[in-house]
């Protein structure tokens, strides 16, 4: 693949809905860039969330994509928060090779009172759990880190440093972008999300925890000076660069790391995919007792709505006796 510095300036929108892996040869660090356009707009569009909640869920989905893309097998990476804040739960998951979904649970009255709140205020105190589900009959791996007055970026950074012992830089951003009208149509606002993840995979001891063996290291005996230098470069990235529809991931990588001999590899596509189905919902209802099912009946039906895609399933209660 062409090196990032060979990418040409263009007036056309950059490719979206992808994960772009890269490596900085001089510092021996590896990472990924995530770009989400139509996919994150679809995920958030399924819900009637306040903008601040949508933005927070968008961050969780972008973070799930960045971390989950390390999976080298068919499985699902699940990012979930549980807190005492106005947004008491966020769930975002990535299923290999690139399917994303997410939803949030929140107290609308508390959120409305906060208005333009920071993520820390919305989340409150609790925990962030990161889980790898390898499928039926396979062991699950989970790591948990406290959420105590910090945002998702900070909590994930703490996890990688303390539990996995892997130097990591993470930043995600979410914004609404106005698309101008074309051919006499109306313009509209669309959600966008982006993120950057950088890891010092040369560091000795950084191969433990639930993410062990998910990435190939760039070498051995990493140099702290090299890592500090490349991390400082990563920290210069601005939120607007992560969500800019006109800035390709290759151009962004060149801006940040051209002095580090950055190499961009082939990107992989991301999509929205909800795994709900009528059969799965019925199997869930089969677990309830007849008395519990009777309490679920409304207007002569049992109705179940998927939290991820808002699809509603209706069942005849007589089928359950």
N, C-alpha and C positions, 0 to 999 in steps of 0.2 A: 504494500500500500504506500501511496505517496506520503512523504514526510509532511508534518503540519506546516512547515515554512513554505511549502510549495503550493499551499492552498491559495486560490485566487480570490480577490475581493469581488463581491457580487452584490447587485441590488435586489436579488431574489431572496426570499426567506430561506434560512438555513434548515437542513433536515431536522425533523423533530421525532419524538417518541423512540428514543434509542439510548443504549448504554455504550459508551466509547471507552474501552480500556487503553491504557498508555503506560509507558515506562520512561523514567529519566535515567539515562545511562550513567551520567557522571556521578549522581548521588545514589544510584542503586535503589531508587524508590519506585513503587508502582501505584497505579490508581485507576479511577474511573470517573468519567463525566456522565451525568444523566441529563437528558433534555426531554421535557414533557410538554406537549402542546394539546392536541386533540384528545389524547388519552386522559390527561388530568382534568380537562374541561368536561369530559364525559363522566368521569368518576364523581366529581363534585356536582355536576349537573343533575345527578340522580337524587340529590337531597336538597331540601329547602333549609339549608343552614345559614345562619348569619355569616357575613363575610369573614369575621375574625375566626370563626370555627372552621370554615372552609379553608382558610389559609393555613391553619394549624394542621388540619388533616392532609392538605397538600404537602406540607413539610414531612409528615409521617410517611406518605406514599413515596416521595422522592428518596427519603432515607432508606426505606425498605428496598427500593430498587438498587440503590448503591451497594448496600450490604448483601442483599440476596443474590445479586449477580455473581457472587463468588461461588455459588453452588456449582459443583461439577457433576451432579447427578440429578435425576428426577426427584424433586422434593419441593417443599414449601418453606420459605422463611417468613416468620410472623413477628411483627413488631406490635406490642400492645402496652398501653399505659393504663394504670388504675390509680386514681388519685382522689383527693377530697376537694378538688377545685371545681369551678363551674363546668369545665369539660372533664367529666369524671372518667371517661374512657375513650381511647383512640385505638383502632385496629387497622393495620395496613399489612397486606401480605403480598409476597412475590412468589409465584410458582414457576419453576423452570419449564421452558427456556425464556419466559419473559412476560408472564401474565400478572397484572396488577389489579388490586381492588382495595377498598377501604370504607370505613364508616366511623362515625363518632356518636357518643352519648353525652348529653349536656343538659344543664338546667337553663332554659331559655331566659327566665327572669333574671338569674344571676349574671348571665352573659350580657344581657341588655343593659344592666346597671353599670357594667364595666366599660361598655362602648369600645373605644380603641385601646384595648388592654394589651399588655405585653404577654408573650407566651407563658412566662413564669406565673403571672397572675391567673391565667386561664387554667393552667395545669394544677397549680397548688402543690401539695406534698403527697407523695405516694411512691410508686415504683414504675420502672420501665423494664419490660421483659422482652427478650429476644429469643425466639424458639426456632429450631430447625426440625421440621417434620419430614422424615424420610419415607413416610407411607405406612401402610398396614403391616403389622408384624415386625416393624423396625423400631429401634430405640429412638426416643426423642431427646434432643439436647436443648437445654435452656440456660440462659444467663439472665440474672436480674441485677439491676442497679437502682439505687434510690433516686427519686425525683424530689429534691428538696430545694425549692427556689431556683431551679435551673431550667433551661429549655432542652429540647430534644437533642440538639447538636452537642451541648455540654454533657448531657447524660450518656450519650453514646461514646463520646470521647473518654469519659471516666471509665466506662466499661472496658474499652479496648486497652487502656493503659493499665488498669488495675487487675482485671480478670484474665485478659488474654495476653497481657504484657507485650503489647504491640503498639509502637508509636503510630498514631493515626491522626490525620487532620480531616475534619468533616465540616462541610458547610452546605446548607440547602436554602433555597429562596423560593418564594411564591409571590405572584403578582397577577393582576388582571391587566390584559392588554387590549387596546381598542383596535378593532379591524375596520378600516375605512370601507365605505360602501363601494360596490362595483356594479357596473351595468345597471345603474338605476336602483339597485337594492338598498337595503338599510344596513348601516354599520352595526357592529355589536361588540360587546365586551366578552373576552374569553380568558379563562384561567390558564396560566402557564406556571411551570415549576422547573427548577434546575438544581443541580448539585455537583459538588466536587468532593472526591474522597482520595486521600493520599496516604500510603502506608509505607513504613520503613521495614520492608520484608527481609532485609539483610540482618536485622538485629537478632543476636543470639538469644534464645529463650522466647522468641515471639511466635511460637508454633503450638501453643497449648490452648485449652478452652474449647468452646463449642465450634470455633471457626478453624480448628486445626486441619491442615491438609486441604483447605479449600482453595488455596492459591499456591502457585509455584513461586518460591522465593527468588530474588534476583541475585543472590550470592550469599556469602557468609562473612561474619565479623564486620558488621556494619560500622561505619564511622559516624560518631555523634555529630561531628562538625558538618559532615555532608548532609545529615538529616536536618540539622538546624537551619542550614542554608536553604534547602529546598522547601522546608516548611514555611520559612519567612516569605518565600516567593508565593507559595499557595495562599498565605494570609492576605496578600494584596488583592485577591479576587473580590470584586464587588458584586452585590446582589443583582444589580441591573445587568451585569455581564452574564450571569447564570440564567437569566430569563429572556435575554434579548433575542427576538426571533430572527434578527438579521446577522447574528454572530454565530458562526458554525463552531462546533466543538473543536475542530482542528485549529481554527484561528485563535480560539481562547487558549488552547494548550500552548500554542506558539507564543502568544503574548506573555504567558506566565513563565514558561520553562525553556525558552529557546536557548538560553545559556547553559542548560543542563543536558543538551542533546536528547530532547524529548522525542519519543517514537510513539505514534498512534497506531493502534491495531484495528482490525476490522470491527466495526460496531455491530451490535445485535439489536433487533427490534423489540419494542415493548408494546403491549396492548392491554386493553381492559377486558377482563374475562371473569364473569361471576360463575361460580361452580354450583349454584343452586339448581334444583330440578324438582319436579312434582314427586318423583319417586323418593328423593332424599327427604323432602318435607313429610311425606307420608310415613316413611320409616321413623322419623322423629316423633310424629304423633302416636305411632304404635307403642311408644315407650310409656305413654301416660295411661293412668287408670281411667275406667269408664266415668267415674265421678268427676275427675279433672277435666275430661273432654266435654262433659255436659256444661261445665262452667265456661267453656270457651265458645259456646254457641251464641252467635249474634245474628238476629234476623234469619233464623233457620239454617245458618251455615257456620262452619268452622273456617275462619280466615286466618291465613298466615302470610305475613309480608316479609320478604327477604330484606335484611338490614343493609346489604351491600348494593343491591340494584333496585330496590323498591318494588320488585315484581310481587304481585299478590296471587296466592293460591287459595282456592275455595274447595271445601270438602263437604259432602253430605254426612251429617252426624249419624244418620241411620246405618251407615256402613260400619259404624263402630259399636252397634248394639244398643 
